[in-house]
Amino acid sequence: MPSSSSLIQGISISVSDNDEATGKVRVRVRRKRHREPVSARRRRILFRWVRRGVPLLLAFLAVSLLLYESYRLGPFRSPSPRTPVAADLSRLDRSTRAGADGARKSCLKLLNPRELQNLELPETPETSRLIKEVVCRSSQPHREDDISLHRENSRLNSFTGYQTLTEREESFKVKESVTVHCGFYNENGGFRVSDVDKEYMRSCEVLVATCAFGGGDDLHQPIGMTENSIRKVCYVAFWDEVTRAAQEEEGNKIGKDLMIGLWRIILVSNLPFSDQRLNGKIPKLISHRLFPMARYSIWVDSKSQFRRDPLGVLEALLWRSNSSLALSEHGARSSLYDEAKAIVKKHKATPEEVNCQLDQYRQDGIPDEKRFNGKKALAEASVIVRDHAPLTNLFMCLWFNEVVRFTSRDQLSFPYVLRRLNPPGVHLFPVCARKELVNSFGHRRKVKDLVKEAR
């Protein structure tokens, strides 16, 4: 008999010959459909949104980037500070910060133009009671065995003299007459300038100085000065032949009067160090050795353009506060030990060089503190405003010696000299004031170290 099936109350019953014979009925129950777990459903929905959302997100980012570039390059946007174009080179707008009352205030308070035009140098101040004379060791050569002892593992040479650690320690003792190494140790040491340039440098009473060795930077003309300062201030740029050749390719040729714009160009030959950064420390830190008659100087790194009246800057940062040395506070850090970590991280010096310097500073008792005399001790030294009094000259000689002995990162050695010598009249002005003093463009080209034989 063929199989038959019937539906009784939603149950399918199949009957076969064998089932009837045995009296058994096979019941087939319809299985319920299993529902998908909630977590799997959520994952599927999330995947669908991601698959659809990623292209939309990428499209949004592309449009945003396009709009940003259009805004940055448009006529309503000021040029990048790293691009020295004409609009930047004449920028005199003041940097401001919010005061306690919320009003925007200038960080650098200069005298008004009429007062600047009539500003005169103050009377020659009385010599410091602490130090009356700084004697350089230029005429006191070392014994030959001392020279050979220090040639092996030091950057000291016939320009710097071979300062021993005992002499280094003695140089920090403040007394009326101090004898100290301060460059130009030997006439064969290097950093030679012409007799005409020497005569010019002897005529300068106030100067703004910069340098570019190895062709790394362009020459930025100073702006913002009064006619009074143009008459009384020497603007001096130290170059080597590499820089002159690079600048001539840019169309900046030295005139018959040895000038380019307001800058008097001093050509230097026979640079004493293979490290060009170290060569740049000579006019930066020991300008009193180059300008024997100068009373005041302002140093500006070659990557920056000076844009304020020099006499006004001296009045605001030195004379008004009875200071002798003024630098900008460091904008990012306060401790020299934190600065050392940053120097190594940014590959600005080797870990071995930095550790050697820090080991000596720890041995000399310099603590890992972020404040000194209630103020931040770490300085950003791209602008240095100073007088040329004996105590300040000693400070700069000691600072130069630390840069030569250890690393060329002068921010690392400044707080050490500040703590050891502890001179009065050091003014660390806020970063916003530095931004009012200069337009910063950054370094344009990479400078290659000189290949020199050991002296």
Buried (B, 14 or more C-beta within 10 A) or exposed (E): EEEEEEEEEEEEBEBBEEBEEEEEEEEEEEEEEEEEEEEEEEEEEEEEEEEEEEEEEEEEEEEEEEEEEEEEEEEEEEBEEEEBEEEBBEBEEBBBEEEEEEEEEEBBEBBEEEEBBEBEBEEEEEEBEBBEEBEBBBEEBBEEEBBEBBBEEBBBBBBBBBBBEEBBEEBBEBEEEBBBBBBBBBEEBBBBBEEEBEEBBEEBBBBBBBBBBBBBBBBBBBBBBBEBBEEBBBBBBBBBEBBBEBBEEEEBEBEEEBEBEBBBBBBBEEBBBBBBBBBBBBBBBBBBBBBEEBBBBBBBBBBBBBBBBBBBBBBBBBBEEEBBBBBBBBEEBBBBBBBBEBBBEEEBBEEEBBEBBBEBBEEEEBEEEBEBEEEBBBBBBBBBBBBBBBBBBBBBBBBBBBBBBBBBBBBBBBBBBBBBBEBEBBBBBBBBBBBBBBBBBEBBEEBEEBEBEEB
